[in-house]
Amino acid sequence: MNKPKKILVGEDSSIIINLTKSILSFDNYQLKAARNGKQVLEMLEKEEFDLILMDLNMPVLDGATCTKMIRELNDSSKSKLPIIAISGNMHNYTMDEFRRLGFDDFIQKPLDYDKLLATVKKFLS
């Protein structure tokens, strides 16, 4: 049996973290959460992940800046990880802008169960 894929969720909202864990645990994904971009970078330094879900608006270090820093890492297994933006104000951005920021895709808040699962599976299947 394949080992579960590991997802790092960079999100400051407990509600979104719990919802994401609930949705993705049904498909045997393992989730770890970081409350800000600084914690995302710290966790990424210590562990291997298969995908990152990144909120754009977090305290300490926002998702766009954190994503830029990940893309600049020397470790290509980490710098090339799929990173999916999560945002409540996505209409402020185009897909080209998300890509320029370093994101591979995006999901609108409030999270839609089917969209979240389909987007994650697109990168991890």
HELIX and SHEET records of a PDB file:
HELIX    1   1 SER A   14  SER A   25  1                                  12    
HELIX    2   2 GLY A   37  LYS A   46  1                                  10    
HELIX    3   3 GLY A   63  ARG A   71  1                                   9    
HELIX    4   4 SER A   76  SER A   79  1                                   4    
HELIX    5   5 MET A   90  ASN A   92  5                                   3    
HELIX    6   6 MET A   95  LEU A  101  1                                   7    
HELIX    7   7 TYR A  113  LEU A  124  1                                  12    
SHEET    1   A 5 GLN A  30  ALA A  34  0                                        
SHEET    2   A 5 LYS A   6  GLY A  10  1                                        
SHEET    3   A 5 LEU A  51  ASP A  55  1                                        
SHEET    4   A 5 ILE A  83  SER A  87  1                                        
SHEET    5   A 5 ASP A 105  GLN A 108  1                                        
END                                                                             
